[in-house]
Protein backbone atom coordinates (compact mmCIF):
# COMPACT_ATOMS: atom_id res chain seq x y z
CA UNK A 1 0.00 0.00 0.00
CA UNK A 2 1.24 3.48 -0.83
CA UNK A 3 0.18 6.20 1.58
CA UNK A 4 0.93 9.90 1.10
CA UNK A 5 1.15 12.58 3.74
CA UNK A 6 -1.94 14.74 3.99
CA UNK A 7 -1.89 17.88 1.86
CA UNK A 8 -1.79 20.69 2.69
CA UNK A 9 -0.15 20.40 6.09
CA UNK A 10 -0.59 22.62 8.05
CA UNK A 11 -4.12 23.14 6.78
CA UNK A 12 -7.19 25.33 7.14
CA UNK A 13 -10.04 24.52 6.57
CA UNK A 14 -9.59 21.14 4.76
CA UNK A 15 -6.88 18.61 3.99
CA UNK A 16 -6.69 15.53 1.75
CA UNK A 17 -5.26 12.10 2.49
CA UNK A 18 -4.31 10.03 -0.55
CA UNK A 19 -3.54 6.33 -0.74
CA UNK A 20 -3.18 3.58 -3.32
CA UNK A 21 -4.59 0.12 -2.65
CA UNK A 22 -2.81 -2.66 -4.57
CA UNK A 23 -5.77 -5.02 -4.03
CA UNK A 24 -9.26 -5.04 -2.56
CA UNK A 25 -9.05 -4.47 1.20
CA UNK A 26 -10.99 -3.34 4.23
CA UNK A 27 -9.74 0.20 4.96
CA UNK A 28 -10.07 2.26 8.12
CA UNK A 29 -8.94 5.90 8.36
CA UNK A 30 -9.56 7.77 11.60
CA UNK A 31 -8.55 11.12 13.09
CA UNK A 32 -7.38 11.35 16.71
CA UNK A 33 -6.55 14.23 19.02
CA UNK A 34 -3.11 14.38 20.61
CA UNK A 35 -4.43 12.46 23.64
CA UNK A 36 -5.45 9.56 21.44
CA UNK A 37 -9.21 10.11 21.49
CA UNK A 38 -10.89 9.26 18.20
CA UNK A 39 -12.61 12.33 16.75
CA UNK A 40 -13.60 11.36 13.23
CA UNK A 41 -13.92 8.23 11.11
CA UNK A 42 -13.23 9.11 7.48
CA UNK A 43 -13.27 5.61 5.98
CA UNK A 44 -14.47 2.32 7.42
CA UNK A 45 -15.28 0.06 4.49
CA UNK A 46 -14.08 -2.52 2.03
CA UNK A 47 -12.65 -0.82 -1.05
CA UNK A 48 -11.56 -2.00 -4.48
CA UNK A 49 -7.95 -1.61 -5.61
CA UNK A 50 -6.83 1.75 -6.96
CA UNK A 51 -5.96 5.32 -6.08
CA UNK A 52 -8.13 6.90 -3.38
CA UNK A 53 -8.44 10.33 -1.80
CA UNK A 54 -10.43 11.40 1.24
CA UNK A 55 -10.89 14.93 2.62
CA UNK A 56 -11.19 16.04 6.23
CA UNK A 57 -12.94 19.33 6.93
CA UNK A 58 -11.73 19.64 10.58
CA UNK A 59 -14.98 18.44 12.13
CA UNK A 60 -15.67 15.58 14.52
CA UNK A 61 -18.14 12.71 14.00
CA UNK A 62 -20.97 14.99 15.23
CA UNK A 63 -20.13 17.68 12.65
CA UNK A 64 -18.71 20.09 15.23
CA UNK A 65 -15.54 22.00 14.26
CA UNK A 66 -12.37 20.99 16.12
CA UNK A 67 -9.95 23.55 17.52
CA UNK A 68 -6.55 24.44 16.07
CA UNK A 69 -3.81 22.03 17.05
CA UNK A 70 -1.95 18.83 16.24
CA UNK A 71 -3.96 15.79 15.16
CA UNK A 72 -3.02 12.22 14.31
CA UNK A 73 -4.50 10.14 11.54
CA UNK A 74 -4.25 6.39 11.22
CA UNK A 75 -4.82 4.38 8.09
CA UNK A 76 -5.02 0.63 8.39
CA UNK A 77 -5.85 -2.51 6.47
CA UNK A 78 -5.44 -6.13 7.53
CA UNK A 79 -1.73 -6.04 6.61
CA UNK A 80 -0.84 -2.33 6.96
CA UNK A 81 -1.00 0.35 9.66
CA UNK A 82 0.52 3.81 9.75
CA UNK A 83 0.03 6.92 11.88
CA UNK A 84 1.01 10.46 10.84
CA UNK A 85 0.68 13.96 12.30
CA UNK A 86 -1.06 16.99 10.85
CA UNK A 87 -1.61 20.54 12.06
CA UNK A 88 -4.80 22.57 11.88
CA UNK A 89 -4.17 26.30 11.98
CA UNK A 90 -6.89 28.93 12.37
Secondary structure, 3 states (H helix, E strand, C coil): CEECCCECCCECCCEEEEEEECCCEEEEEEEEECCCCEEEEEEEEEECCEEEEEEECCECCCCCECCCEEEEEEEEECCEEEEEEEEECC
